[in-house]
Amino acid sequence: MSAPKKKVYFLLSSEAYLEPISGDRINEMNIIRAMLGEYEVYYNGVLVEPEDKAFGDKERVIHTPKDGDYDLIYIRNNKQVFLDSPSPKLWFASPYDKECFEQADGIVCMTKPWKTALEKYDSSKYDYFQATYPEDMRAPEICILFPQVIDGSHFIEVNKKEKIEQVVAPVSLKHRLIKLFKKSHEEKKVIRHFGPIRPSNYPYQVISALSNKEISIKVQAECVGAGKKISIPKQIVNVPRIPQEQVADMLHSADAIWYNQDASGHIAGSLKVLEAMAVGVPILLPRYDARVDELGEDYPFFWELEDGTSIKDGNQKDFLDKLNKITSMSPEKRADLKVYLRKRALRHSKENVANIINDELNYFWERYNG
């Protein structure tokens, strides 16, 4: 007779009822689904079933775990519930909170470079972590990896002969006339960004590239779900947020995805990069450790910052070079790259991540129990 599954309490911030309406929420829901084979997971105290579309308390009341109710508690970014919860308990690696780090029995990281650097943290890594942690912070005794999970729907092949319905922003009369005038010309290559635009991922290089007429007549850049907190220039099409079930189609129908991030990209996760890999769409992005771990050292469309510049410097020669190459690939090279990307993406399938989490938690139990 098999042993009963361990019970895990799970909570993201103040989200008493978890629905798939943003990147962080979707990521945590995918992690929970990956755990269900080996663990009973209770999101905010409510047992998660595999068929559930949302998790937790529909009345949106936070339930603080009590001593003896669970074998393990994992809380991301809810300090008070975490401090009020019994051990053993895990805390997510960001944001840093001194009390939570001191009480945590383990620190959860999203990417392998994050875990590797944090478990050996000292003052020399202060800049690498973009001042996330104090210079004098002691490295956590136990760091474990909960990798991001790609939803299985993104691995499904799409028949390219079928017309993919695209969601586009409203187009002005002027733009419609321009489009009609250029109808006889070759269609533009479409590159897309998914998710909110923030200062840390502002599209400096794309904006600079589109100021070049030779590029702007060949490339259309779109931001999907950019939000309204930061305005983006008119040469980038602002596509409103789309339902999650339409994301795969929008990925499939793009010629490329662009990912822009400050140096936090060395450790931070990016679900949209992984989802683009799963559908086999190339990604144009700066070379950061976490992305190298996902895409491989020799991935051809990393671009390098020029010496003495930062991500805020839009005019980057290597970006322009890689943009031209990624939008002019032959069908044969694109097909080969698709196979490569999909193979790499399988490392983040629910099944593979389930195995990784199981190994990581077995390691945690061994260390915790001495």
C-alpha positions as CSV (number, residue, x, y, z in Angstrom):
1,M,0.0,0.0,0.0
2,S,1.4,3.4,-1.1
3,A,2.0,6.1,1.5
4,P,-0.5,8.9,1.6
5,K,0.5,12.0,-0.3
6,K,2.1,14.9,1.7
7,K,-0.2,17.9,2.0
8,V,1.1,21.3,0.8
9,Y,-0.4,24.7,1.5
10,F,0.2,27.1,-1.3
11,L,-0.5,30.9,-1.5
12,L,0.4,33.6,-3.9
13,S,0.4,37.1,-2.3
14,S,-3.1,38.1,-1.3
15,E,-4.8,36.1,-4.0
16,A,-7.4,34.2,-2.0
17,Y,-8.9,32.9,-5.3
18,L,-6.4,32.2,-8.0
19,E,-7.5,32.7,-11.6
20,P,-5.4,32.6,-14.9
21,I,-5.5,36.3,-15.6
22,S,-1.8,37.3,-15.4
23,G,1.7,35.9,-15.8
24,D,2.4,35.3,-12.1
25,R,-1.0,33.7,-11.5
26,I,-0.7,31.4,-14.5
27,N,2.9,30.5,-13.5
28,E,1.8,29.5,-10.0
29,M,-1.2,27.6,-11.2
30,N,1.0,25.6,-13.6
31,I,3.4,24.8,-10.7
32,I,0.5,23.5,-8.6
33,R,-0.7,21.3,-11.5
34,A,2.8,19.9,-11.8
35,M,2.8,19.0,-8.1
36,L,-0.5,17.1,-8.1
37,G,0.9,13.8,-9.1
38,E,3.0,13.5,-5.9
39,Y,1.3,15.9,-3.5
40,E,-2.1,17.0,-2.3
41,V,-2.0,20.8,-2.8
42,Y,-4.3,23.1,-1.0
43,Y,-4.4,26.5,-2.5
44,N,-5.3,28.9,0.3
45,G,-6.6,25.9,2.3
46,V,-8.8,24.5,-0.5
47,L,-7.9,21.2,-2.1
48,V,-6.9,21.6,-5.8
49,E,-8.4,19.0,-8.2
50,P,-6.7,18.5,-11.6
51,E,-9.8,19.7,-13.5
52,D,-10.2,22.9,-11.6
53,K,-10.0,26.1,-13.7
54,A,-9.4,28.3,-10.7
55,F,-8.0,27.6,-7.2
56,G,-8.8,28.7,-3.7
57,D,-11.7,30.3,-1.7
58,K,-14.4,31.8,-3.9
59,E,-15.4,34.0,-1.0
60,R,-11.8,35.5,-1.3
61,V,-10.9,35.0,2.4
62,I,-7.3,34.2,3.2
63,H,-6.9,31.1,5.4
64,T,-3.7,31.1,7.5
65,P,-2.5,27.5,7.9
66,K,-2.5,26.0,11.4
67,D,0.1,23.7,13.1
68,G,-0.4,20.1,12.0
69,D,-2.7,20.8,9.1
70,Y,0.0,20.5,6.4
71,D,3.3,18.8,5.8
72,L,4.7,21.8,4.0
73,I,3.8,25.4,3.5
74,Y,4.8,27.5,0.5
75,I,4.0,31.2,0.4
76,R,5.0,33.8,-2.2
77,N,4.9,37.4,-1.2
78,N,2.5,37.4,1.8
79,K,4.6,38.3,4.7
80,Q,2.0,38.2,7.5
81,V,0.6,34.9,6.5
82,F,4.1,33.5,6.2
83,L,5.2,34.7,9.6
84,D,2.0,33.4,11.2
85,S,2.5,30.0,9.6
86,P,4.2,27.0,11.2
87,S,7.3,25.2,9.9
88,P,8.3,23.6,7.6
89,K,7.7,26.5,5.3
90,L,9.2,27.8,2.0
91,W,9.4,31.5,0.9
92,F,9.9,32.7,-2.6
93,A,13.3,34.4,-3.3
94,S,11.8,37.8,-4.2
95,P,11.0,40.3,-2.9
96,Y,13.6,40.0,-0.1
97,D,12.3,40.4,3.4
98,K,14.7,39.9,6.3
99,E,12.2,38.3,8.7
100,C,10.8,36.0,6.1
101,F,14.3,34.9,4.9
102,E,15.3,34.2,8.6
103,Q,12.2,32.2,9.3
104,A,12.1,30.3,6.0
105,D,13.2,26.6,6.1
106,G,14.0,26.9,2.3
107,I,14.0,29.6,-0.4
108,V,12.3,28.8,-3.7
109,C,13.9,30.1,-6.9
110,M,12.3,30.2,-10.4
111,T,15.4,29.6,-12.6
112,K,18.6,27.5,-12.2
113,P,21.0,30.5,-12.4
114,W,19.0,32.1,-9.6
115,K,19.3,29.1,-7.4
116,T,23.0,28.6,-8.2
117,A,23.9,32.2,-7.4
118,L,21.7,32.6,-4.4
119,E,22.9,29.5,-2.6
120,K,26.5,30.9,-2.8
121,Y,25.5,34.5,-2.2
122,D,28.1,37.0,-0.9
123,S,28.7,40.7,-1.5
124,S,30.4,40.0,-4.9
125,K,26.9,39.0,-6.2
126,Y,25.2,42.2,-5.1
127,D,25.3,43.8,-8.6
128,Y,24.5,40.5,-10.3
129,F,21.2,40.4,-8.4
130,Q,20.5,44.1,-9.2
131,A,20.5,45.0,-5.5
132,T,17.7,42.6,-4.7
133,Y,19.5,41.4,-1.6
134,P,21.6,43.2,1.0
135,E,25.4,43.1,0.5
136,D,25.9,41.5,3.9
137,M,23.1,38.9,3.6
138,R,24.1,35.4,4.5
139,A,23.3,32.8,1.8
140,P,20.2,30.8,2.6
141,E,21.0,27.3,3.9
142,I,18.5,25.6,1.5
143,C,17.6,26.9,-2.0
144,I,15.3,24.8,-4.2
145,L,14.1,25.2,-7.8
146,F,10.5,25.4,-8.9
147,P,11.0,25.9,-12.7
148,Q,8.3,27.5,-14.8
149,V,5.9,25.2,-16.5
150,I,4.6,25.5,-20.1
151,D,1.0,24.7,-20.5
152,G,0.5,21.6,-22.7
153,S,-1.7,23.5,-25.2
154,H,1.4,25.3,-26.5
155,F,3.0,22.0,-27.6
156,I,0.0,21.2,-30.0
157,E,0.9,21.6,-33.7
158,V,-1.1,24.1,-35.7
159,N,-2.0,23.4,-39.3
160,K,-0.4,26.3,-41.1
161,K,-3.0,26.0,-43.9
162,E,-5.7,26.9,-41.5
163,K,-6.3,30.6,-41.0
164,I,-5.3,31.7,-37.6
165,E,-7.6,34.4,-36.2
166,Q,-5.6,37.3,-35.1
167,V,-6.5,39.9,-32.5
168,V,-5.4,43.4,-33.7
169,A,-5.8,46.9,-32.3
170,P,-8.3,49.3,-33.9
171,V,-6.7,50.8,-37.0
172,S,-7.2,54.4,-38.0
173,L,-8.5,55.5,-41.4
174,K,-5.0,56.8,-42.2
175,H,-3.5,53.4,-41.4
176,R,-6.1,51.6,-43.5
177,L,-5.4,53.9,-46.5
178,I,-1.6,53.3,-46.1
179,K,-2.3,49.5,-45.9
180,L,-4.4,49.7,-49.1
181,F,-1.7,51.7,-50.9
182,K,0.9,49.1,-50.0
183,K,-1.3,46.1,-50.7
184,S,0.8,45.0,-53.7
185,H,4.0,45.0,-51.6
186,E,5.2,42.0,-49.6
187,E,3.5,41.7,-46.2
188,K,5.5,42.9,-43.2
189,K,7.1,40.5,-40.8
190,V,5.3,40.6,-37.4
191,I,7.3,40.6,-34.2
192,R,5.4,40.6,-30.9
193,H,5.9,41.2,-27.2
194,F,3.5,39.8,-24.7
195,G,2.6,41.3,-21.4
196,P,2.9,44.6,-19.6
197,I,5.5,47.2,-20.6
198,R,7.5,48.5,-17.6
199,P,10.7,50.5,-17.3
200,S,12.6,47.3,-16.9
201,N,11.5,45.9,-20.3
202,Y,10.8,49.0,-22.3
203,P,11.4,48.4,-26.0
204,Y,14.2,50.8,-26.6
205,Q,15.9,48.8,-29.3
206,V,12.6,48.1,-31.2
207,I,11.7,51.8,-31.2
208,S,15.2,52.7,-32.4
209,A,15.0,50.1,-35.2
210,L,11.6,51.3,-36.4
211,S,12.9,54.8,-36.8
212,N,14.9,53.4,-39.7
213,K,12.6,53.5,-42.8
214,E,14.3,50.5,-44.4
215,I,13.2,48.4,-41.3
216,S,9.8,50.0,-40.7
217,I,8.6,49.1,-44.2
218,K,9.5,45.4,-43.6
219,V,8.7,44.9,-39.9
220,Q,5.6,45.4,-37.8
221,A,6.1,45.4,-34.0
222,E,3.1,44.7,-31.7
223,C,2.8,44.7,-28.0
224,V,0.1,42.4,-26.7
225,G,-1.4,43.4,-23.4
226,A,1.1,46.2,-22.8
227,G,-1.1,48.0,-20.3
228,K,-1.6,51.7,-19.8
229,K,1.0,52.5,-17.1
230,I,3.7,53.4,-19.7
231,S,2.9,54.8,-23.1
232,I,4.6,53.3,-26.2
233,P,5.2,55.2,-29.4
234,K,2.7,54.9,-32.3
235,Q,5.1,52.9,-34.5
236,I,4.4,49.9,-32.2
237,V,0.9,48.5,-32.5
238,N,-0.7,48.3,-29.1
239,V,-2.9,45.2,-29.0
240,P,-5.3,45.0,-26.0
241,R,-5.0,42.1,-23.6
242,I,-6.4,38.8,-25.0
243,P,-7.9,35.8,-23.4
244,Q,-5.4,33.2,-22.3
245,E,-6.8,30.6,-24.7
246,Q,-5.9,32.9,-27.6
247,V,-2.2,33.3,-26.7
248,A,-1.0,30.2,-28.5
249,D,-2.6,31.4,-31.7
250,M,-1.0,34.8,-31.4
251,L,2.4,33.1,-30.8
252,H,2.0,30.8,-33.8
253,S,1.1,33.6,-36.1
254,A,4.1,35.8,-35.2
255,D,7.3,35.7,-37.2
256,A,9.3,36.3,-34.1
257,I,8.9,37.3,-30.4
258,W,11.0,39.9,-28.8
259,Y,12.0,39.9,-25.2
260,N,13.6,42.9,-23.6
261,Q,14.7,43.0,-20.0
262,D,17.2,44.8,-17.8
263,A,20.0,42.7,-16.1
264,S,17.4,41.1,-13.9
265,G,17.0,38.8,-16.9
266,H,20.1,36.9,-15.6
267,I,17.9,35.3,-13.0
268,A,14.2,36.1,-13.6
269,G,11.8,33.8,-15.4
270,S,10.0,34.5,-18.6
271,L,7.0,32.4,-19.4
272,K,6.4,34.0,-22.8
273,V,9.9,33.0,-23.9
274,L,9.2,29.4,-22.9
275,E,5.8,29.5,-24.6
276,A,7.3,30.8,-27.8
277,M,9.9,28.0,-27.7
278,A,7.1,25.5,-27.3
279,V,5.3,26.6,-30.5
280,G,8.7,26.9,-32.3
281,V,8.7,30.7,-32.8
282,P,12.1,32.3,-32.7
283,I,12.8,34.8,-29.9
284,L,15.0,37.9,-30.3
285,L,16.6,38.7,-26.9
286,P,19.7,39.9,-25.0
287,R,22.0,37.2,-23.7
288,Y,21.2,36.6,-20.0
289,D,22.1,33.6,-17.9
290,A,18.5,32.4,-17.3
291,R,17.7,32.6,-21.1
292,V,20.9,30.8,-22.0
293,D,20.0,28.0,-19.6
294,E,16.6,27.7,-21.5
295,L,17.7,28.3,-25.1
296,G,21.2,26.9,-25.1
297,E,24.6,28.6,-25.4
298,D,24.6,28.5,-29.2
299,Y,21.1,29.9,-29.8
300,P,21.6,32.2,-32.8
301,F,19.3,35.1,-31.9
302,F,20.8,36.4,-28.7
303,W,22.1,39.9,-29.2
304,E,25.0,41.5,-27.3
305,L,25.0,44.9,-25.7
306,E,27.8,47.1,-26.9
307,D,30.5,47.8,-24.4
308,G,29.7,50.6,-22.0
309,T,26.0,50.6,-22.8
310,S,22.9,49.4,-21.0
311,I,19.5,48.0,-22.1
312,K,18.3,51.7,-22.1
313,D,20.6,52.5,-25.0
314,G,18.3,51.8,-28.0
315,N,20.9,52.0,-30.8
316,Q,22.5,48.5,-30.6
317,K,24.2,47.2,-33.8
318,D,23.9,43.6,-32.9
319,F,20.2,44.0,-32.2
320,L,19.7,45.3,-35.7
321,D,21.8,42.6,-37.2
322,K,19.8,39.8,-35.4
323,L,16.5,41.5,-36.2
324,N,17.4,41.4,-39.9
325,K,18.4,37.8,-39.7
326,I,15.4,36.6,-37.7
327,T,13.0,38.3,-40.1
328,S,14.7,37.0,-43.2
329,M,15.2,33.3,-42.3
330,S,14.7,30.8,-45.1
331,P,11.8,28.3,-44.6
332,E,14.4,25.5,-44.1
333,K,16.3,27.3,-41.4
334,R,13.0,28.3,-39.7
335,A,11.9,24.7,-39.7
336,D,15.2,23.5,-38.2
337,L,15.0,26.1,-35.5
338,K,11.4,25.2,-34.7
339,V,12.5,21.6,-34.0
340,Y,15.4,22.8,-31.8
341,L,13.2,25.2,-29.8
342,R,10.4,22.7,-29.2
343,K,12.9,20.1,-28.0
344,R,14.5,22.6,-25.6
345,A,11.0,23.6,-24.4
346,L,10.1,20.1,-23.3
347,R,12.4,20.6,-20.3
348,H,9.6,22.8,-19.0
349,S,6.7,20.5,-19.8
350,K,4.4,19.7,-16.9
351,E,5.8,16.2,-16.7
352,N,9.4,17.2,-16.6
353,V,8.9,20.0,-14.1
354,A,6.9,17.5,-11.9
355,N,10.0,15.3,-11.8
356,I,12.3,18.3,-11.0
357,I,10.0,19.5,-8.2
358,N,9.8,16.1,-6.7
359,D,13.6,15.8,-6.7
360,E,14.0,19.3,-5.3
361,L,11.5,18.6,-2.5
362,N,13.1,15.2,-1.7
363,Y,16.4,17.1,-1.3
364,F,14.6,19.6,0.9
365,W,13.2,16.9,3.2
366,E,16.6,15.3,3.5
367,R,18.2,18.6,4.5
368,Y,15.3,19.7,6.8
369,N,15.1,16.3,8.6
370,G,18.8,16.2,9.1
